[in-house]
Each structure stands twice: as structure tokens, then as C-alpha cells.
Amino acid sequence: MDTHLHHEEHMKSSETLQDIVIGMSDGLTVPFALAAGLSGAVSSNDVIVIAGIAEIAAGSIAMGLGGYLAGKTEQDHYKSEEKREYYEVDNLRDKEIEETREIFAEIGLSSELQEKATEEISRDKKRWVNFMMKYELGLDKPDPKRARKSAFNIGLSYVAGGLVPLAPYFFTNYPHQGFQISVGITLFFLFLFGFFKSKMTGVSPWWGAIRVMLIGAAAAGAAYLVAKLLQGGA
């Protein structure tokens, strides 16, 4: 019982961390690139702040909606497969019994134990279907609140990440001043984010940190140069 509860808590924690990584990753990068591009094209911090806030609002809603739809799709897929399993248990019982026996055979049970275990689990339809969902299809029952939680986690993480590169423009007078501070702060946070993200996924944390930081720097640098070129062409 304790092992099962620990597993569930671990899974929920992993899903939350995954949402935070998704939201924070784009939140740090996209507004950073936008602010950098505008810094090379406008002379007022007000324009950058307004555009940045609008982008963060739109981006967080879009990312949150994406997380919500992904969660709903997962739930709909599970329900569809569950319905099919109930049909097969009711109408294709012999086939399901053979598939159940094969699952027990794959985990190394003897022929005698395969028969006993199959007979035991097939007595309870709901338990049998849950078993087949997990061990035949590899599907765990999703949290019914997962879609809403995912939307909230991703959206909020995007906002938190987006405010990092935008914050210096609130406290400086000119875009180039805000840009210089924004670059330093954002690259630092990108490095930290990449370090912890890589550590969670088993990748070399130092290389992961440098890679994430370089990607963010490249995006911001490209946006800044394009804005400067367009401004020069105009």
C-alpha cells in the first residue's frame, strides 16, 4: 500500500515538473527575443513593456490552452480504450482470457499460476479491465483534474519566465539600458533552468545549462539583429 501511494505522488510530482519545464522554457525565451528585437528598433521602454506584457498574456493563454487540450486528449483516449476493453471482456471473453494469460506468462509465471491468476482476476470485470488497460495497453488512468492543473501550471510558469527578461525595462530609462541588464539576468536564469532541467532528465547538467543558455542567446541575438537591419533599411 505504501509503495503504491509513493508511486502516485511521484507521478503527480513528475507531471507538475514537466508542466513547469514546458512553460518556463518558452516563457524565458520568447519574451526575451521579443524584448531584444524591440530594443534594437524603438527608443522607448514603454513600447517594449506594453508589447512584452501583451506577449506574455497571449503566450501564457496559448500555452495553457495547449496543456489543457493535451490533458483532455489523454483523458478522452483513456476513456475510448477503456470502453473498448469493456466490450472485449463482455463479447470476446475467450480472447481476453488468452491475452491475460500471455501477460502473466511474460512476467515469468508458471503455467499453473497463469491459469490461477487469470481465473482470479477475470472474476471482477472492473479490476480485469483496469489490469488490461495498464499491462496490455500501458495506460494509467489519468487524473480527472489533470487538464486544468496542466493549463494552470504551464500558464503560470510562462508568466514567471516571461517577467524575467522584461523586468529590467520597468526600472531603466532607455531600451539599450534595459537590454543590457535583461541579457545578463535572462542568461543567468536560462543557465540555472537548463542546469536543473538537465539534472532531472539525466543529461549532463553543465552541458544542458550551456545549451539552453546558448539557444536563448541565439534567439535574442537574431531578433535584435533583424530589428536593427530592418530599422537601417527603413
Steps between C-alpha positions, in 0.01 A plus 500: 500500500777744595690424181192570289438835667863599461481416129190714450656799675812461290298494179301811593822678592654403164199633310517833685873532434441419134241778477734747668781409260274550197366835617827637637699399193288703258433772758868577537582479129215658301451826698880529520527486121210746460647751747841466337356560153304805612807636678670523165206674334330739745616782727244466778484245779123549515458334161709201609315465830155518338595259221669268749201487733268438205724218378522342846121516536440350156779244536389379843141457378612316187740275689246436776235413243744261335560330835126479563429345159784251547355397835150465357633297207671264745175457693292447184750244371489309829120498506485380140741213566322414826168477317657268244644280775161468670351396166769236449459365852124466443502378141845351434560336835705207372733734313545722806570200722771385261653852493493513879671163522768622259569803720556276801720274287715797399575585862616145564210323671475124458214356294317401818529847650400659168173309510432582865587869465292536184204329661528719810528835323226422246242460778482877548425680173614845612824370648559292189450798268732714714762226483477478122513877462823515696683185393368439150471861380745665738247765605463640851171665590555875467417745774156646413632843604817461295391725213419795727811451711716483189348818355558685828856372552614569145332840478635618836850372420493687170408823680775449759756431231386787279529759776872426543622659172234771512560619858809718429300717259274605789793654687714654226454808284620381160468173307874443472533522879215255555639271232845478661356410840241267343770306317700438817202405716330284239814310401562431869146364545524301176820345629337408833188370326707290259708363786207378708303384195794289383557363848138382514521330160835332559697711249832661596380805699789727400469425131121526521527837674738636237285368216179660632683827563647503148160431341346793686795724414480403132126575485541839666805588292326410176194708593718798593702485175189462283343803667816701446519397134137586439542831676806576285314401184210726591 
